[in-house]
Amino acid sequence: MLVRDWKRAPWGLLFALALMVFVQAPSLDARLYDDDYAQLAAARGVDEPTLAARSPLDLYRFFPGDAPTGRALMRHGAVPWWFEPSTQMSFFRPLSSALMVLDARVFVDHTSLYHLHSMLWCAAMLVAFWALACRVTPRSAELAVCLFAASRYSVWFGAVWWCNRHLVVSATFACVALWALARWRLEAWRPGRWLAPLSIILALLGGESGIQILAYVGAFELFASRRYRSLAMVGAGGALYLVARMALGYGTHGESIYCDPLHEPSRWLSLIASRAPGHVAAVVGGGVPAWPMGVLLLAIGGHAIMTKAIPARTLAWLSVGSLACFAVAVTSPADVLGLASVGALLASAAVAQHAWTLARDSSKKWPVRASMASGLVAIVGAQGAVSAVLSSRMIAQRASDQRGAEELLLRARIDRDKTRVVVVTGYDFQWAALGAMRAMRPDLSVRAWHSIGDSPAETTEVLRIDETTLEVGCTGANCALVRFDWFRGAENPLHIGDTIAMDGLTITVREVAALGPSRVRVSFASPNEVASTCFLALGRDGLQPIQLPE
């Protein structure tokens, strides 16, 4: 029972919760950012052209992968002009979408309450993780939950960025599922028979990262409970989820950050080789060099297994499950390693607890062993302290960046009679700007927002060809107005002469550098279209209007 677990490690949990509040506190002063604005408009039921989805419970369907919809998004500037129309970025996260709708309807414009809601989910995840630690590694539960609270990869990104709460929601139910599974299999706790599968389903409804729970369940059934028939059920459940997700039109392809194994299997395998080692080192090191930590963990962990201080099957399922999670986690950026860190930190804390016992009991008889154990204890302590400080600083910096991005848009000088904005140079907000302006500046009637490029103003020249045509070019060595590595990649380059039609204007590529287009021609449909457009450039004073050259 959870009440019994509370009696085992109350102070560890309380300290971990306090540590989480310390790390997450700057989130309360953050703002919304990037795709948050488009999702906010959709959650409120506003006709928002920056999302492919129209359902408020499907807020993570950004780009569906069909060219007509992609071109429709490009027309308004909902995606940048260099967007590949067939790009797909659609995520199955109905539970997380529902929670965002709840925020938008209840808290309205009080975004600090959005982040407070996310912090409450972080607290729930810590409680679920602690209950799991008390069940599978009871001697080191206090240390494990404190390391988890300090880890950059467990909680920090899910609170400061509203749309990334789905990571914490999935991880919370994943920890509950493992706790219930352990009690069901090892203690014949009957409610676990329905609580574990229900929690797995909720983890999957929270977001795709929830599929990592199947790696832990499979490893647990293989090494801990040794119910080999259940492995087939785990595999069948995972396959059914993936097939249903694809059949419903979810998945990713055509962009550089995410990788869908079903759409791009060869790329996924290459990412395992390129990304996974760095992910493992980041979680194991936690802000300190990973290799001494890894060497000492293997040495002390081997001693713990040989002396039976820690059950071998416990370390086996935690380690194998965590490693399998890393193979899945390479499909996303490194900041989504929360579930992968669950097993890694539980195992690390158990070994560190054993090291503490060795250092305490064998300092005179076995000085070499005691020195190694003391070294591991010191590194783990440094890891927790460094991780907490770095995480807090990163959150504070991220909150400051989000406030700065919002202030940049709020201070943009746009005439109320203008219906289109064209940012000529030095602006990289890209596809979220239109949604942000519609959410923050309802006094304006902006129906389209186009960014020509994000190159610095001092290396960009603007020429007037005639009354309806501009030419914008980047003048530095190897300079590019925009880069190919987002929304396109090497397989979908833009060539000289390519023309992209948008709402009232077209962009034609005139020159291409190694990194991307370096000169383009912007042609408006008529002088009236030029007159209805506000031209901006990013300078020291923010987004300011510019006069076009004669």
C-alpha positions, 0 to 999 in steps of 0.5 A: 500500500502507498501508506506503508511506502510513506512510512519508509521514506517520507523525508526523502520524498518531502526533500525531493518535492522541495527540490523540484519546487526549487528547480521549477520555480522560475517556470511560474514566471515564464510565458507561452512559446512557439507552438503554444500559441497556435494550440492555445487558439485551437483550445479556445475554439478560434479559427486558427490557420496555424494548425492542421488539426481543428479538434481541440482534443487533437492539438498536436496534429501540426502538419498532416503530411499531405501537400495540399494542407501543407500549401494551405498552411504556407499561404498564411505564413503558418509555416515558413515559405521554405517548408516542404508541403508533404512534411508530417508532424502529427502526434497522438496525445489526446489526454495532454490535449484535453489538459491544455483545453482545461487550462485555456478554458479555466485559467484563460490568460493567466499563463502562470497557472498553466505552468503551476498546473504542469508543476503539479503533474511534476509533483505527481510524477515524483510521488509515483516514482518514489512509490516505485522506488520503495517497491523495487529498490527500497533501501535506496528510495530516498536517494533515487527520488532526490536524483530524479527530482534534480535530473534535467531529463525528468521534470524541467522541460515539462513545466517551463514549456506548456506544450511539453507537459505531455512528457510528464503526464506520460511518465507519471502514469508509466511509473504508476503502471510499473509500481502496480505491475511490481505489486501484482507480480511479486506480491499478488496484489490483485488491484494491480491486474487492472491498474497496471494496464489502465495506467499503460493506456493512460501513459500512451494517451498522454503522448508517444513517449509513453510507449517506452513503458512497454520496454520496462514491462517487457524487461520486468516480465523477462527478468523479474517475474519470469512470465515469458508468455506475457512478453508476447502480449506486451509485443502484441500490444505495442504493435497494435498501438503503432498500427492504430496510430499510423492508421489514424494519420499520426507520425512524423517524416520529412524534418530533422528533429523527430524520426518515426521508426515506421516511416523511416526505419533506416534513419531510426537505426542510424540514430540509435548509433549516433544519438543513443550513446550521447543520451546514455552518457547525459543521463548517467553523468547528469552534469558531471563526466559520465565515464568515471560514473559509468566505470564505478557503477559497473564495478560496484554493481558487479560487487553488489550482484556477487554479494547478493546485496542487490538482486541481480534480476532487479538490476537486470530489468532496470538496466535492460528496460532503460537501455531499450528506452534509449533506443526508442528515445532517439526518435525525439530530442534529448530533452525527452529522456524522462522515462529512460532516466527512470530505470537508470536512476533507480539502478544508479541509486541502488548501486550508490547505496551499496557503495555507501555501505561498503565505504562505511563498513570496509574502510580498514579491511579493504581500503581499495574497495572503500576508496572506489565506493567513496568515489562513487558516493562522492560522484553521485552527490556531485551529480545531484547537486550539479544537476539541480543547479544546472536545471534551475539555471536552464529553466530560468534562462528558458523562462527569460527567453520566452518572456523576451520572445513574447515581448518582442511580438508585443512591442512590434510596431504594426499599423492597425490598417495592415492585414499582412506582415512581412519580416524582411530580415533577422527574425527566426520565430518562424511558423509560430508568429501568426498564432502568437500575434492572434493570441496576444494582439487581438487589436490587430487584423493580421491575416498573414505573417511571412518571414523572408529569412533569419540572417542578421540585418547587417549581412542582408540587403533589400533591393527594390526591383519595381513597385511590386517586387523586392529582392532580398539577399544575404551578402556574407561569405557562405551566408544563407537567408534560411537553413535547409536543416529545418522542414526540409533537409538534404533530401528536399533542397530548394533550387534556383528558379523554384517559386512558392505561391502564398497569400498575395505574394510569391517567392522565387529562389534566385541564389542558393548557398551550401546551407540554403537559399541566399537570395530570393525575389518577393513579388506581390500580386498588386500595388494594393497588396504592397500597401496593405503590408507592414514590412518589419526588420529585427534590430536592437529595438526589436521588430521595427517598420522599415521603409522600402528602398526607392 
